[in-house]
């Protein structure tokens, strides 16, 4: 295990919050590091650089508030050393990609479940205030209900989806058994700067951007009708900050309002979809009195929230938005049309999030819809990926 950086910052007389961010050299993790360092926190990054890149974080090496630990979450002792002295954990480390998990389910399982369990144990033993982790919209599996509501999921469609759901179950058990505060954030198709187009398992947006910049036709899996709730990275940063620092009292109040007041199912289910009798029973069983929720200053809980904008963009619309924005920097891109191929195994046709729960409990208020996000990141894509 390699360690670089210091914890002491001479500019600050007050004690700063110290946050461990696993997977911090990756796309989402490195953006989180930038944000929390800018906000004046101390940050420890744990990453084995298997899918992350040192160049994403090396601009912080001279910052005494930053510490980089090169290590693997599959090693429990490494996890314990990384979390030592930390107030909070943002667990972003994982092996993503549905196709990767289908090709190599054993490694995906070892990292996403074994590594996750190690981090929970390390965080429990260190007594961190809150454990926030990257969950996934893939947990909804074959559920066809739209928008996706946290309490209703289907059967997983890939090994990756299974691992992310098991993480949620472990977090729930650790909360109930050891009194931890655990929050899972189900990310919906996140995009933004530092998302790599390289490798066999690259995300669709940077992959298509690279193709367009090189005047090649991006390949759309299927007929282009599949749709996603594409989520700009700045919305994800906000959700993580809210998950870390929303007070126990605010969460208790939000839970009371969400589980008790939001029984108007025309609000609970967008588009006026009706609730099943089983769902009504589940929600009522989840309901707690206000006195129960607010009776303890420090409470254990395990909550899961959708992190998205709440929109819906199909693949044709995505292609057109990327092409039109990139054409501002190279007019020849405007004439490129996509090619079409077969649907990808394990993919769900449509995914759109309800963000009502995050809005009510965490006061989450995403600022950027997908189109605005594409506009904001287009120049970075063009300059970085050409």
N, C-alpha and C positions, 0 to 999 in steps of 0.2 A: 504494500500500500504506500503510495506516495502522497506527501502532504506539503503544500506550499501556502504561504500567506500567514497573517497574524490576526489575532482577535482584538487587540487593544487599539483604540482610536483616540489619539491625544486631543482631538478637537472637542470631544464630548465629555462633559463632566457627569452627565446622567448615564444610567445604565441603559444600554440600547437593547432592543429585542433581538434575539438571535434565532435565525431560522435555518433549518436544514432543508435544502432542496435537492432531492435525489433526481438523477437524470437531468441535472442542470446544464449539461453541455448540449442538450438536444434543442429542438425547435421551441417547444413551449417552455421548457425549463430555463433556457437562457434568457428568454424574454421576461420571465418572472424574476430572475436574478437582477437584470437591469433595473426593473421597477423597484424592487425592495431595497436595493442599494441606494438608488436615487432618493428613496423616502427616508433614508437614514438608519436603516436596520443593518445588523451584521448578518452575513449570509455565508453558510457553509454549503459547498457543492460537492455531492458524491456522484461520480459517474465513472464507468469503466471504459468509456469511449468506444463501445461496440457499435452504437448507432449515433452517438453524439460526436461533436467535433470540438477540439480544443480551441480553434479559432473563434468559436462562438462566445468564449468566456475569457480569452487571454487579455483582452483590453482591461480586465479588472485585476490583473496580477499584481499591479503596484498599489492597489487599494488595500490598506490595512484592515478594512472591514470585511474583506473577502478571503475565504479559505477554500482551496480546491483539494479534494481528496480523490485520487484515482484509485478506485476500488469497486468491488462487485457486490451487489445486494444479496447474492447467493451465499455470501460469507457472513455469518452472524456476527463475528467479532469485528469485522469492518463496519457493519451497521452500528454496533454499539459505540465504537470509537467516533464515528461520524456524528452521532446524535448527542454526544457528551456535552453538557452545558447548554443545550439548545432549549428554547422556550416552545418552539413550534416545529412541526414537520410538514413540508409540502412534498408528498411522495408522487413524483412524476415518472420515475424510472419504470420502464416496461419494454417488452418486445411487442411493438404494434404490428398491424397488418394482418388482415384476414388470410390472404394468400400465403404469407409466411407460416402462419399457424397450421394451415392445412398441409403444407409441405413438411413442417418440422414441429409437430405438436408437443414433443417431449421437451424441447428447449423452451418453447413458449410457456409451458406449464411450470418448468423449473424457475424461470425468471419471474413470471407474473403471479404465481401462487407462492412458491417457495421463498422468493425474494420479498414478496409482500408480507408474508408471515414473519420473516426475520425483522423487517422494519417495524412491524407492530410490536414484536417482543422488545426490541431495542427502545422504542418510544415508551412502552409501558414501564420498563425498568428504569428509564431516565426520569419518568414522571412529567413528560411534556404536557403543556396546557391543552393542546389540541392537535389532532392528527388529521390532516386534510389530504385526500388522495385523488388521483385521476381515475375516475371510473369511465364508462364508455356507453354510448348510445347503442352499441352492438348488443347490449344486455336485453334489449327489447325483442331480439330474435325474430320469430315468425309472426309476432303480433301485427295485425293489420290495422289496428285502431289508430286514428289520427285525430288530434295531435297525441303524441306520446305522453302519458301521465305516469309519474314515478311508481305508483303502486300497482300498475298493471303491466306485466311483461309476458312475453311468449317463451317458446322453447328456443334455446341458442342454436345458431346456424353454423357455428365454426368453433374450433378449439379456442381461439382467441376470445370469443364471446363467453365461453364457459369460464375461462380464467378470470375475466373481469367480474362476472357474477359471483364467483366463489370469493373474490376479494371483498365484495359487499357483505357476504355472509360472515366472513371472518371479522370484519369491522364490527358488525352487529354483536357477535359473540363477545369480542373483547370489551365492548362498551358495557354489556350486561354483566360480564364476569369480573372485569377488573376496574370498572368505573371510569373508563376512558371517554373522551369526547372525540368522535370520529365523524367526519363529513366527506362523503363521496361526491365528486362532481362528474356527472355524465356528459362528457364533451360530445358535441355534435359537429363533426367535419370542420375542424379548426384550420384556418389558413392565415398566413401572414409572413413577415420577413423571417429569414433563416430556415424556411421549410425547403428541404433539399429535393431536387428532382432526380438525384442519382440513385442507382441501385434498382434491383428487381422489384422492390416493394415501395417505390416512391408514391406519394400521394398524388391524386389526379391533378390538382391545380398546378403545382410546380412542374409536373411532368408535361402537361399541355403547354404551359408557358414556354418551357425550353423548346418544345417542338415548334411553336409559333415563331419564336425568335430566330430559329434556324430555318424558317420558311418550309417546314414540313407539316404534313397533315396530322393533327392529333387523332388518336383512335378512340372512338366512343364505344364502350361496351353496351351492346343492345341498340335499341332504336332512338335513344336519347330521351325517352320519357321518364326514366328513373329520376327521382328527385331527392334532394337533401336540404337540410337546414344548415347551410354553410355559415360558419361562425368566425368572425374576425377576431384576431388574437387579443385586441384591446378589451373585448368583452370578457374573454377568458381571464385576463389579468384582474379585471374588476371583480369577477366572481371569486377568485382565489383570495383576494384581499378581504372581501366581505366574509368569506368562510372562515378566515383566520381570526378576524377582529370584531365581528359582531358579538356583542356581549351575551352572557348567559341569559340575562333578563330580557334582552331584545329577542333572542331566539325563543324563549319561553312564551313571550307575548305573541310572536309570530305563529308559533305552533298552535296556541290557543285559537287564534283567529282562523288559521288555515283548516285545522281539523274540526272545529266546532261551528264557526260562522259560515265557512265556505261549503255549506251543504245545499246551496242553490246550484243544482247540477247543470243549469243552463250556463252558469259561470264556470263551474268546475270542469265541464266538458265543453270546449269551444265548439262552435257551429251547432250548438243545441243538441248534441248527441245524447241519447238517453242512457241512464245508468242502470245496470243490471241489479237485481235484488241482492245478489251476492256482493256486488261492489258497495251498495248502500250499507249492508251489514258490516263489511270490512271497515268502512270509514267511521261508522258509529262506534265500533269496537276500538278504533284508534283514538277516539275523542277522549280528552281528559279535561277535568275541571280546571278552571283558572287557578284555584288555590293549589291544586296538585302540581301544576306546571311552575308556579312561582314560589313554591315552598322552600326551595333550596337555593342558596347563593351559588354553589358550584354543583352542577348536575352532570351526570353522565348521559350521553345520548349517541345514537348513530342515525344520521340522516343522509339521504341521497337526494341530489338536486340535478335537474336538467340544466345544462349550460349551453345556451344557444341564443339566437335572436327571436326565434318563434316564426321564422319565415319559411318559404318553400321555393326552391330553385331547381328546375330540371336540368339535365345535362346539356341540352341544346341551349338553354338560356345561359348556362354557365360558360359554354364555349363562346357564345356571342359577346358576353360581357368581357371576357378575357381578351378576345380578339380586338374588340372595339377600343379598349383602354390601351392595349399595347400598340395599336396603330397610330396613336398620338406620337410615338417615338420612332416608328418605322411604317410608313404608309403602305408598303408592299404587303404587310401582314393582313390588311383589310380584305384582300382578295382570297385568302386561304379558306378552304372549306374542310370540314372534318371527314374522316372515313368511319365506317361502322363495322363492328365485329360482334361476336356472340356475347351474351351476358356472362358475367364472371360468377363462378360457383361461390355460394355463401353470401352473396349480396342480397339485400332486401330491396324491394322495388321503391318504397317511399319511406322517408323519415322526416318528421316534423315534430318539434318539441312544444309541449306546454311549459311555459316558464312561470306559471302562476305560483307554484310552491316557493321557488327561489325569490320571487318578487315579495311575497308576503312574509317569509321567515328571515331572509337575508337582506331584504331591501335591494335586491339585484335589479338594476335598470340598464340593460345594454344600450349603448349609444349608437352602434354602427350596424346597419343592415348589410346584407351581403354585397349589394351593388356599391354602397359607399366604401366598404372594405376593399373591394377590388380596385376602386379608383385610388384609394390611399396607398395601396401597396404596389400598384402597377409600375411606378418608376423604380422602386427597389428591385422588383423582379427583373425588369429590363436591364438595369445596370449590373445586377449581380449574376444573372444567369445567361447573359449573352456570350 
